[in-house]
Amino acid sequence: MSNPNPPTNATPANRWLWWLGLVALAGYLVFLGRHTAVVAGGSDSSGYLNSARLLADGKLLTDLRAPLEFGPRGSHDPMHFLPQGFFPFTDRALLTPTYPTGLPLHFALAGKLFGWTAGPWIVVLLAAGTTVGLTYLLGRDLGLSNALAMAGAVAMAAFPVFIFASIQPLSDTLATAWTLAALRGGLAARRSQAASLACGAALGIAVLVRPTNALLAPALLVLLGADLRKLALFVLGGMPAALWMAFYNHELYGSAFNSGYGQIFLAFALHYGAPTTVHFAKWLALLLPTVLLALPLAAWARRDTRTRELLALTLAFAVITGLYVFYEVSHEVWWCLRFILPAIPSLILMGLLGIEALARGPGARWGGKFRTAAALAIALWAIVLSWHWTPNLGVFQMKGYEEAYRNGSMAARDKLPRDAVVMSFAFSGALYYYSDFPVLRWDQMEAPVFARYVEQAAKGGRPIAAVLFDWEEKDAFQHCPGAWQKIATISNIGIWLLASRSP
């Protein structure tokens, strides 16, 4: 690059601005906390929390809860009794978690320290606060004015996809926080070789949280440069996470290079590129201040902002986003932008560097006022967009959606016989987390198979129940027909018992 050194900070942040920023961040976290539901709900949230509880107990595998009435241990199809978020182990009587261990390890530690109600909730909120704070600090490290760096933090905090991912137990926000930590370590490595060690460690944890964060490596290598000592420390810092990941994958999935996602690369194809590119561009333009998508060009156009740091940010955004452009589900709904959430701060910061380039060129006649006015415009634009889109996209309804899983599972535990087998699909992971019920997956069997289980259960005197959302009932009762009787209704959740039949 033409200038390997980043711009220097012209003035330090005023103390009162620091305190104002901290108060604003605290208020933001209180706001998020009111809407946060850390619940073992659908496949993602229940999968992470079930895995976390296993790790906290020092276990890698868990038992398949298949009643003995249905046959000897390991003799039946494990898919019929499989909670969401798990996959059968080579021993058909055991289950392995599907998801990477990064987020579950954070949950496990917090659960041990603060309990399983407060602990994961603290992790979710801390990840959000850390992401916002690191966006600001990274902006300052890049030489942006205090106002522009704060605008970047506001744009990140207000981004509806970020809010969506930060009020439920998903890996996206934590993955973003560790990505920013790695980038900041890479920037600090230009002053301290020891920072290279921290940079590698942060990348290692980021990859544990989301394996595709390994794509951040090219950006970090640009920041570290060709210094062999720095590179050695970088590799050393990431080694513990890499060894753990290799051990875990080998033990559970048969190879250090396998994962719980199975043949995930079959979900990527070139023909997804065009529709996903349009989808990403559309929603980024709607949910972020649109000018941020064009401003990076201004940063690249000016020689003194065309730095190694700008190249690193460009690689961080382009490589991570470029992968998910070819993912089969990325173009389906707006919240699929969460897949590229770890790349969004890089896009925002590139846009702010574009403002810095303009401030040194056409805006130079107004001095610091140009930066302050531009920062205020970006921040207000982001807040107005969030004010409009976040409620209209139903982001704050997620708390109710997630808590329904816990409410239904707890009601089933209170109202159903303790020895019941519970037919379910959406509730299967939540039931595994909140109860001791074996689950019977209606989506994995047809009527003749279910009829055989009914006969076997009747011979052993074991009741069969069901916990279903109303949208599941039609398909569920086609797959698992019988004389079902509803014994309770909680909102749009039905709790059912199958009429007993003499053996």
ZAZA-847617 format. One line per field, with one value per residue (C-alpha): residue in three letters; chain; x, y, z. Coordinates in steps of 0.1 Angstrom, whole numbers, plus 5000, padded with zeros to 4 digits. Layout:
% residues N
residu [ALA;...];
chaine [A;...];
east [X;...];
north [Y;...];
up [Z;...];
END
This chain:
% residues 503
residu [MET;SER;ASN;PRO;ASN;PRO;PRO;THR;ASN;ALA;THR;PRO;ALA;ASN;ARG;TRP;LEU;TRP;TRP;LEU;GLY;LEU;VAL;ALA;LEU;ALA;GLY;TYR;LEU;VAL;PHE;LEU;GLY;ARG;HIS;THR;ALA;VAL;VAL;ALA;GLY;GLY;SER;ASP;SER;SER;GLY;TYR;LEU;ASN;SER;ALA;ARG;LEU;LEU;ALA;ASP;GLY;LYS;LEU;LEU;THR;ASP;LEU;ARG;ALA;PRO;LEU;GLU;PHE;GLY;PRO;ARG;GLY;SER;HIS;ASP;PRO;MET;HIS;PHE;LEU;PRO;GLN;GLY;PHE;PHE;PRO;PHE;THR;ASP;ARG;ALA;LEU;LEU;THR;PRO;THR;TYR;PRO;THR;GLY;LEU;PRO;LEU;HIS;PHE;ALA;LEU;ALA;GLY;LYS;LEU;PHE;GLY;TRP;THR;ALA;GLY;PRO;TRP;ILE;VAL;VAL;LEU;LEU;ALA;ALA;GLY;THR;THR;VAL;GLY;LEU;THR;TYR;LEU;LEU;GLY;ARG;ASP;LEU;GLY;LEU;SER;ASN;ALA;LEU;ALA;MET;ALA;GLY;ALA;VAL;ALA;MET;ALA;ALA;PHE;PRO;VAL;PHE;ILE;PHE;ALA;SER;ILE;GLN;PRO;LEU;SER;ASP;THR;LEU;ALA;THR;ALA;TRP;THR;LEU;ALA;ALA;LEU;ARG;GLY;GLY;LEU;ALA;ALA;ARG;ARG;SER;GLN;ALA;ALA;SER;LEU;ALA;CYS;GLY;ALA;ALA;LEU;GLY;ILE;ALA;VAL;LEU;VAL;ARG;PRO;THR;ASN;ALA;LEU;LEU;ALA;PRO;ALA;LEU;LEU;VAL;LEU;LEU;GLY;ALA;ASP;LEU;ARG;LYS;LEU;ALA;LEU;PHE;VAL;LEU;GLY;GLY;MET;PRO;ALA;ALA;LEU;TRP;MET;ALA;PHE;TYR;ASN;HIS;GLU;LEU;TYR;GLY;SER;ALA;PHE;ASN;SER;GLY;TYR;GLY;GLN;ILE;PHE;LEU;ALA;PHE;ALA;LEU;HIS;TYR;GLY;ALA;PRO;THR;THR;VAL;HIS;PHE;ALA;LYS;TRP;LEU;ALA;LEU;LEU;LEU;PRO;THR;VAL;LEU;LEU;ALA;LEU;PRO;LEU;ALA;ALA;TRP;ALA;ARG;ARG;ASP;THR;ARG;THR;ARG;GLU;LEU;LEU;ALA;LEU;THR;LEU;ALA;PHE;ALA;VAL;ILE;THR;GLY;LEU;TYR;VAL;PHE;TYR;GLU;VAL;SER;HIS;GLU;VAL;TRP;TRP;CYS;LEU;ARG;PHE;ILE;LEU;PRO;ALA;ILE;PRO;SER;LEU;ILE;LEU;MET;GLY;LEU;LEU;GLY;ILE;GLU;ALA;LEU;ALA;ARG;GLY;PRO;GLY;ALA;ARG;TRP;GLY;GLY;LYS;PHE;ARG;THR;ALA;ALA;ALA;LEU;ALA;ILE;ALA;LEU;TRP;ALA;ILE;VAL;LEU;SER;TRP;HIS;TRP;THR;PRO;ASN;LEU;GLY;VAL;PHE;GLN;MET;LYS;GLY;TYR;GLU;GLU;ALA;TYR;ARG;ASN;GLY;SER;MET;ALA;ALA;ARG;ASP;LYS;LEU;PRO;ARG;ASP;ALA;VAL;VAL;MET;SER;PHE;ALA;PHE;SER;GLY;ALA;LEU;TYR;TYR;TYR;SER;ASP;PHE;PRO;VAL;LEU;ARG;TRP;ASP;GLN;MET;GLU;ALA;PRO;VAL;PHE;ALA;ARG;TYR;VAL;GLU;GLN;ALA;ALA;LYS;GLY;GLY;ARG;PRO;ILE;ALA;ALA;VAL;LEU;PHE;ASP;TRP;GLU;GLU;LYS;ASP;ALA;PHE;GLN;HIS;CYS;PRO;GLY;ALA;TRP;GLN;LYS;ILE;ALA;THR;ILE;SER;ASN;ILE;GLY;ILE;TRP;LEU;LEU;ALA;SER;ARG;SER;PRO];
chaine [A;A;A;A;A;A;A;A;A;A;A;A;A;A;A;A;A;A;A;A;A;A;A;A;A;A;A;A;A;A;A;A;A;A;A;A;A;A;A;A;A;A;A;A;A;A;A;A;A;A;A;A;A;A;A;A;A;A;A;A;A;A;A;A;A;A;A;A;A;A;A;A;A;A;A;A;A;A;A;A;A;A;A;A;A;A;A;A;A;A;A;A;A;A;A;A;A;A;A;A;A;A;A;A;A;A;A;A;A;A;A;A;A;A;A;A;A;A;A;A;A;A;A;A;A;A;A;A;A;A;A;A;A;A;A;A;A;A;A;A;A;A;A;A;A;A;A;A;A;A;A;A;A;A;A;A;A;A;A;A;A;A;A;A;A;A;A;A;A;A;A;A;A;A;A;A;A;A;A;A;A;A;A;A;A;A;A;A;A;A;A;A;A;A;A;A;A;A;A;A;A;A;A;A;A;A;A;A;A;A;A;A;A;A;A;A;A;A;A;A;A;A;A;A;A;A;A;A;A;A;A;A;A;A;A;A;A;A;A;A;A;A;A;A;A;A;A;A;A;A;A;A;A;A;A;A;A;A;A;A;A;A;A;A;A;A;A;A;A;A;A;A;A;A;A;A;A;A;A;A;A;A;A;A;A;A;A;A;A;A;A;A;A;A;A;A;A;A;A;A;A;A;A;A;A;A;A;A;A;A;A;A;A;A;A;A;A;A;A;A;A;A;A;A;A;A;A;A;A;A;A;A;A;A;A;A;A;A;A;A;A;A;A;A;A;A;A;A;A;A;A;A;A;A;A;A;A;A;A;A;A;A;A;A;A;A;A;A;A;A;A;A;A;A;A;A;A;A;A;A;A;A;A;A;A;A;A;A;A;A;A;A;A;A;A;A;A;A;A;A;A;A;A;A;A;A;A;A;A;A;A;A;A;A;A;A;A;A;A;A;A;A;A;A;A;A;A;A;A;A;A;A;A;A;A;A;A;A;A;A;A;A;A;A;A;A;A;A;A;A;A;A;A;A;A;A;A;A;A;A;A;A;A;A;A;A;A;A;A;A;A;A;A;A;A;A;A;A;A;A;A;A;A;A;A;A;A;A;A;A;A;A;A;A;A;A;A;A;A;A;A;A;A];
east [5000;5011;5011;5017;5010;4974;4963;4971;4945;4945;4930;4923;4887;4874;4868;4831;4826;4840;4815;4787;4795;4796;4763;4748;4761;4748;4714;4715;4723;4694;4672;4685;4681;4644;4639;4663;4652;4679;4658;4663;4638;4643;4671;4698;4690;4683;4713;4737;4723;4720;4757;4767;4751;4770;4803;4797;4792;4825;4807;4809;4781;4746;4722;4695;4663;4646;4622;4631;4596;4606;4634;4669;4694;4707;4683;4660;4663;4679;4664;4629;4641;4664;4661;4669;4705;4718;4729;4734;4768;4784;4770;4733;4724;4744;4740;4765;4758;4756;4769;4805;4817;4826;4793;4785;4818;4810;4776;4791;4815;4789;4764;4789;4796;4762;4737;4718;4693;4716;4748;4739;4719;4750;4771;4745;4745;4782;4788;4766;4782;4817;4809;4797;4826;4852;4837;4843;4878;4888;4877;4899;4928;4923;4928;4892;4880;4861;4828;4833;4843;4812;4790;4804;4794;4760;4755;4765;4743;4713;4716;4684;4702;4726;4697;4680;4711;4718;4685;4686;4712;4728;4765;4765;4771;4797;4814;4814;4829;4858;4864;4867;4891;4913;4913;4922;4950;4963;4964;4981;5008;5024;5034;5039;5049;5031;4998;5003;4998;4965;4955;4960;4941;4912;4910;4911;4881;4863;4868;4855;4824;4820;4844;4840;4857;4889;4883;4895;4931;4940;4930;4951;4981;4980;4981;5008;5030;5060;5075;5083;5083;5049;5036;5050;5033;5001;5001;5011;4982;4957;4971;4950;4917;4929;4940;4907;4887;4907;4903;4865;4859;4879;4862;4827;4828;4857;4882;4897;4884;4848;4821;4786;4773;4781;4786;4780;4798;4770;4749;4772;4769;4777;4741;4732;4756;4735;4702;4721;4742;4710;4695;4725;4728;4691;4689;4722;4711;4678;4691;4724;4729;4730;4760;4782;4781;4796;4820;4847;4853;4863;4887;4903;4904;4926;4963;4968;4937;4946;4965;4973;4945;4920;4931;4926;4891;4882;4895;4876;4843;4848;4860;4835;4806;4819;4815;4779;4769;4770;4752;4718;4698;4714;4689;4657;4649;4663;4677;4700;4723;4733;4756;4777;4774;4811;4819;4795;4818;4845;4820;4810;4846;4855;4827;4839;4874;4857;4844;4879;4891;4865;4874;4909;4898;4866;4857;4890;4877;4854;4880;4868;4832;4829;4838;4814;4785;4791;4793;4761;4743;4754;4744;4710;4704;4712;4689;4660;4664;4664;4635;4615;4627;4634;4597;4583;4604;4591;4625;4611;4586;4615;4613;4577;4585;4614;4597;4569;4592;4600;4564;4552;4579;4573;4535;4541;4563;4535;4505;4518;4526;4562;4568;4552;4569;4563;4557;4571;4593;4598;4597;4621;4653;4634;4619;4653;4666;4637;4625;4634;4608;4619;4609;4593;4599;4568;4587;4610;4584;4553;4520;4530;4561;4542;4515;4542;4555;4519;4516;4549;4541;4507;4523;4546;4519;4538;4516;4522;4517;4524;4535;4528;4525;4492;4510;4524;4492;4479;4511;4519;4486;4490;4523;4512;4474;4453;4427;4444;4429;4439;4444;4458;4463;4490;4487;4492;4506;4486;4494;4479;4475;4469;4439;4453;4448;4447;4477];
north [5000;5036;5044;5015;5037;5045;5081;5093;5104;5142;5147;5123;5118;5142;5127;5138;5122;5089;5090;5100;5070;5046;5059;5055;5020;5010;5024;5005;4972;4978;4983;4950;4932;4940;4923;4894;4858;4833;4802;4767;4771;4761;4741;4768;4781;4746;4732;4757;4754;4716;4715;4740;4719;4689;4707;4721;4685;4675;4654;4654;4630;4624;4595;4589;4588;4559;4539;4503;4493;4502;4477;4471;4499;4509;4486;4513;4542;4570;4596;4588;4600;4628;4662;4691;4703;4667;4640;4602;4591;4560;4542;4545;4549;4582;4617;4643;4680;4696;4730;4744;4746;4783;4797;4767;4770;4806;4796;4767;4789;4816;4789;4776;4810;4827;4799;4787;4815;4845;4831;4827;4860;4878;4863;4874;4910;4912;4901;4929;4955;4943;4945;4981;4991;4975;4991;5024;5015;5001;5033;5053;5028;5036;5073;5083;5113;5106;5117;5094;5065;5070;5072;5038;5024;5038;5025;4990;4992;5004;4978;4958;4925;4931;4937;4906;4885;4901;4893;4855;4828;4828;4828;4858;4886;4867;4858;4895;4905;4881;4891;4927;4916;4898;4929;4951;4927;4928;4966;4967;4943;4971;4986;4954;4919;4905;4917;4892;4865;4880;4884;4847;4838;4860;4845;4810;4817;4834;4802;4781;4803;4802;4781;4804;4832;4815;4836;4866;4852;4870;4904;4897;4886;4919;4937;4916;4919;4897;4898;4861;4866;4882;4854;4828;4844;4847;4810;4802;4823;4804;4769;4761;4767;4748;4718;4718;4720;4692;4670;4677;4671;4639;4625;4633;4633;4610;4635;4668;4683;4671;4690;4685;4703;4672;4678;4715;4724;4708;4738;4761;4766;4793;4798;4812;4841;4865;4864;4865;4895;4914;4903;4914;4947;4955;4949;4965;4996;4996;4988;5007;5043;5037;5060;5036;5012;5038;5057;5029;5040;5074;5059;5039;5069;5090;5080;5088;5067;5039;5021;4985;4989;4997;4967;4945;4958;4953;4917;4911;4922;4908;4873;4866;4880;4864;4830;4834;4849;4813;4797;4782;4799;4834;4850;4837;4864;4897;4882;4859;4889;4876;4852;4881;4900;4896;4915;4944;4965;4963;4978;5005;5014;5015;5039;5061;5061;5073;5103;5109;5109;5135;5155;5158;5166;5185;5190;5204;5240;5232;5215;5194;5206;5184;5153;5162;5170;5138;5117;5132;5126;5089;5084;5100;5082;5048;5056;5066;5035;5013;5031;5023;4988;4971;4970;4966;4935;4920;4919;4925;4897;4872;4872;4860;4834;4820;4820;4800;4770;4772;4778;4749;4726;4736;4731;4696;4688;4698;4682;4650;4617;4615;4584;4598;4597;4631;4633;4666;4683;4720;4714;4684;4704;4724;4693;4677;4707;4714;4679;4642;4632;4610;4627;4610;4630;4630;4645;4614;4587;4576;4562;4525;4531;4552;4525;4500;4523;4528;4490;4487;4515;4500;4467;4484;4507;4538;4568;4587;4625;4654;4690;4709;4744;4749;4751;4716;4698;4689;4673;4658;4639;4627;4612;4600;4594;4582;4592;4623;4643;4679;4683;4719;4749;4776;4803;4786;4754;4723;4695;4662;4627;4596;4576;4544;4511;4476;4455];
up [5000;4995;5032;5056;5087;5098;5104;5139;5164;5163;5197;5226;5236;5262;5296;5296;5262;5276;5305;5282;5259;5289;5302;5267;5264;5298;5288;5256;5274;5298;5267;5252;5285;5286;5253;5258;5262;5268;5264;5251;5223;5187;5172;5176;5211;5225;5207;5222;5257;5258;5246;5273;5300;5288;5287;5322;5334;5317;5291;5253;5246;5261;5262;5236;5256;5240;5263;5269;5259;5223;5222;5236;5239;5204;5185;5171;5147;5167;5144;5159;5193;5183;5199;5177;5180;5183;5159;5165;5176;5161;5192;5183;5220;5224;5209;5199;5198;5164;5170;5175;5211;5213;5225;5247;5264;5273;5285;5305;5323;5330;5341;5366;5380;5379;5375;5344;5344;5348;5334;5297;5298;5310;5282;5256;5269;5274;5239;5226;5248;5239;5202;5204;5225;5203;5172;5188;5200;5167;5150;5173;5166;5129;5136;5133;5153;5185;5169;5139;5161;5182;5151;5141;5174;5171;5136;5149;5179;5159;5131;5134;5125;5154;5178;5165;5171;5205;5223;5220;5225;5190;5181;5157;5182;5202;5169;5160;5193;5190;5154;5165;5193;5168;5145;5174;5183;5148;5149;5182;5169;5150;5183;5204;5193;5223;5209;5181;5207;5218;5182;5175;5207;5198;5163;5178;5200;5172;5151;5180;5181;5143;5122;5091;5111;5100;5069;5089;5088;5055;5070;5101;5081;5063;5096;5111;5080;5072;5107;5115;5152;5151;5129;5153;5183;5163;5156;5192;5205;5183;5191;5223;5205;5174;5195;5214;5182;5166;5196;5199;5162;5162;5193;5181;5144;5135;5122;5132;5100;5104;5122;5135;5104;5083;5046;5050;5018;4998;5009;4989;4951;4926;4914;4948;4942;4922;4942;4975;4964;4955;4988;5009;4990;4994;5031;5039;5021;5040;5075;5075;5065;5028;5022;5042;5012;4989;5012;5012;4976;4988;5013;4985;4962;4985;4988;5025;5035;5012;5039;5050;5076;5049;5030;5061;5067;5030;5032;5064;5049;5014;5023;5050;5030;4998;5013;5025;4991;4979;5009;5000;5027;5028;5005;5022;5048;5060;5092;5072;5073;5107;5089;5078;5111;5120;5088;5093;5116;5089;5064;5088;5096;5059;5054;5082;5067;5035;5055;5068;5032;5023;5053;5041;5006;4997;5034;5045;5043;5072;5093;5123;5118;5087;5107;5135;5112;5092;5124;5137;5103;5103;5139;5135;5102;5119;5148;5126;5105;5135;5150;5119;5109;5142;5154;5118;5113;5145;5162;5196;5192;5195;5233;5232;5205;5224;5258;5244;5242;5279;5289;5269;5282;5318;5314;5299;5329;5352;5333;5317;5334;5344;5323;5292;5258;5242;5204;5192;5166;5173;5210;5210;5220;5246;5261;5263;5282;5306;5313;5314;5288;5259;5227;5196;5165;5143;5113;5112;5110;5091;5105;5104;5125;5150;5153;5162;5189;5202;5206;5223;5247;5255;5264;5288;5302;5291;5280;5247;5248;5224;5228;5195;5182;5164;5130;5136;5144;5110;5098;5131;5134;5098;5106;5141;5139;5169;5194;5206;5234;5242;5279;5280;5258;5264;5239;5205;5221;5227;5252;5241;5254;5232;5245;5260;5242;5257;5247];
END
